[in-house]
Amino acid sequence: MRILLIEDDLKLAKLISTYLTRHHHLVEQTTDGDQGLDWLLHRMYDVAIIDWMLPHRSGPDICAIARAADVKAGLLLLTARGDIDDRITGLRRGADDYLTKPFDLGELLARVEAIARRTHGVNDHRIISHNVQLDLRSHSVLVANTEVQLTSTEFALLELFIRNQGHVLSREQILQAVWPDDANVLNTAVDVYVSYVRRKLHPVAHQYIETVRGLGYRWLA
């Protein structure tokens, strides 16, 4: 998924971004309410995670303006406010869900995925694009109804591409998502593994991985 994170606590924002990236989601983040609203209105996201208290514009205001503009992204509010009145306010301003700080990152991910299922019909264990189907429980891949054997790294790379179809992923973003704990992996590893995946998808689906010169790679929507 493509996720927007609007959070001015830099330490918390880094934790959230790192965690979501490790689960193969593409995260863009900002600390400013006005910039976050501008991105939400003019870029495509599946889910936006929005802090309540932000510089220049509050989270509930962002939700209300986004809903008035018919933004399709699911909206999750983060806040230290735990009163029921605050929860009602946030939901009535347009948020799809509400999470009180402090929270567990696993719960955050589960709520983001639940919002995506409700707003976009995203399945929580099966991803399908064109004639390629990934089963996240069994780590199996079907291409035109024929099973293809991928290594765990190849599977993670293909999952990342399909979750973010239509969006260009830089080599740095791919490295961070597929090899998050290995600082010794070079950018060239991305090119090598892309070639591995293309070879295994050939001849049915290799063309869906597009090389974007000077930028990276994109799974065609």
N, C-alpha and C positions, 0 to 999 in steps of 0.2 A: 504493500500500500504506500501511497504518497501521503505523508503526514506533515502538517504544519504545527510547530511548537512555539507558542508565544509565552515566554516565562522569563522574568527579569532576575530570578535567583540563578546566577551563573553556575553554581555548583550543582544545584538540582537539575538545571537544564542539561548539563553535560551528562549526568547520570541517566536521565530519561532518554536522551538522544543515543547514547552508547548502547543502552539496553534494547531499544527498539531497532537500532541498526543491526545488532547481533541477531535479531529475529527476522532479518531480511526485509525491513521496511526502510523506505527512503525518507529521511527527516530533514526538513528545512526549519531553521529556528531564528527567532528574533527576540529581543528584550523589550521592544517598544510597541505600545498599543496601536499607535497610528500606522506604523509600518506593517504590523501584523494584519490589521484590517485591510490595508491596501493590497497585500499579497493574497489575502483570502478572497477579495473581490475580483482580482485580475489573474489569478493563477488557479490551476486545477489541483484540488486535494481530495482525498477520500475522507480524511478525518482531521479536524483541528483540535489541538489540546491548548486550552487558553486559561491562563492564570486570572484570578479575579482582580487583584490589585496590580496595575501596570502603569508605567509612565505614559502620560498624555491621554490614555483612553482605557476605561475599565473593561474587564472581560464581559460582563453583562451587556454593556453598550455595544461591544463588538458583535456579540451574538444577535442582538436585536437588529442591528444594521445589516448584518449578513442575511438574516431571515427576510427582511424587507426587500433585499436585493435578489431574493430567490437563489441564494447560494446552496448548492446541493450537498456540500460536505457535511458530515456528521460533526457535532460540536460537543466537546467534553470540557466542562469547567473544573479548574483546580482552585481550591481555596482553603484557608485556615478557618473560615467561618463554618461553624457546625450547626447553627440554629436552624430549626425547621423553616422559619420565615425566610432565611437567606436561601435555602434550597429551593423553596417555592419561587422566590424572585428570580433566581438563575434559570429555572426551568421555564418560567413564564416569559422570560426575555428571549428564549429561543434555544437554550442548551438542550441537547438530547440526554445528557447524563451529567452527574455531579460527583466529584471525588474530593473528600476532605483530607487535608494534610494533617499529619504525615500518613503516607500510604505505602503499600507494598508494590514494587514495580511489576510483579506478576499480576496483581489485581488491575493495575493500570492497563497492561497489555490486554488482559481479558476483556476489560470494558471497551477499549478501542476496537477490538475485534468484534465485540457484540454490536457496537454502534454501526460498524461497517456492514455487518450482516443485515441489520434492520434497514439501513438507508440505501444500501447498494446490492443487497442480495448476495453478499460474499459468503461462500461456504467456508466453514472453519477447518475442514480437513482435506478438501479437494479443490484444486485450482485447474481451470480449463481455459485454454486460449487457442483459437483456431482448431487444429486437430491434435493438440498436445494436452494430455491430462496428467497432473501430478497428484498422487495420493500421499498426504503428509504423514499419515499414520503408518503406512506400510513402506514408505519411501520408494514406491513403484512409479514407473513412468510408462504411459501408453502413448504411442504416436500412431495415429490412424488405426487405433484398436490393436496395435501390435506392441508388445512389451519391449522396452529398450532398457538395457542395463547401464546404469550410471554409478560412478563412485559417489561417496558422500559429498565430496567437494564439487563434483560436477552437478549433483542434484541441487546443492545450495546455490550454485551459480544460476542454474536454470530457474529455480524458484524465485530468485531475486529479479531476474529479467521479467518473468511473467507477472509477478506482483506489481511491477512498475512499468507495465507495457505502455508504449507510447512516449516514454520519457527517456532522455539521454542520461546514461550513467557514466560518470567519469571513471577512469581506472582507479583513482584514489577512493571513490565511493565504493567501488566493487571490492577493493582490498579490505576496506574497513568492515564491510558487511560479511564477506566470505572468510577472511582470515583475520578476525578481530584481535586475536591474542598472539599473533606471530609478526613481530616487527621486522623480521629478517626476510619476509617474502617481498620480492621485487615486483615492480609494475609489469615486467615482462611475463610474470606468472599469469596475469590476467589474460594476455593474448594467447598464451599456450593453452589455458583451460577453455577459452572460448573456441579455439580450434578443435579441441577434443569434443566439446559438446556439439559443435556444428557437424563434425564427422559422424557422430552417433545419431544425429537427427536426419542426416542425409539419406535418401534424396527427398524425403517428404516435407521436412520442416526447417531445414538449415537456413533457408532464406529469410526466416523471420528475425534472425539476429543480424541487425544492420550495423555496419561500421560507419560511424559518423566522424569523418576525418578531422583530426585535431581536438576532438572532444571525448570520444569514447564509444560506447555501444548502446543500441536501443533495440528492444523487442517490439516489433511492429504491431500496432493495435489493430 
